Amino acid sequence: MDSYKAVVLAAGKGTRMNSDIPKVLHKICGSEMLNILLDTTFTAG
């Protein structure tokens, strides 16, 4: 089985989103953006 590695670039203050929370923690359809990215990455293998 092949082994894969991923680098997740998750940074940003979210200032352009007019928010005090980091942009990767903003929710889309009830899930934080970072969780969506990680779930997709793990699913892809």
N, C-alpha and C positions, 0 to 999 in steps of 0.2 A: 504494500500500500504506500502511495506517495505521501510525503509529509509537506504540509504547507504552513507558511507563517504569514501573518498579516500585521501591518502597522496601521493603527487607527489614529488618525490625526484629529483629535477632539479638543479644540481650544476655541477661545473667543469669549468675550464678556457679554455679548448680546446687546451692546449699547445701541446699535441701529435698530434693534427690535424693541427699543424703549422698555427694557426690563432690567431688573437687578439680578436675575439669575443667569448663569452661563447658558449660551445658546444651545449647547448639546443637551441641556436638561429641559428644554421646552417640549411640550407634549404635542404629538400629532396623533389624532384619533385615540387619545388616552394613554399613549406610550411615549416615553422620552425618546428623543431622536437618537441618543446613544444606544439605548436598548434595541431600537429598530435596526440600527447598523450592526450591532453585535449579533443579534438573532439571524440576520441575513447572512452575515459572514460565516457563522457556525453551520447554518443550513447548507451553504455552498460547499462546505468541506474544507 
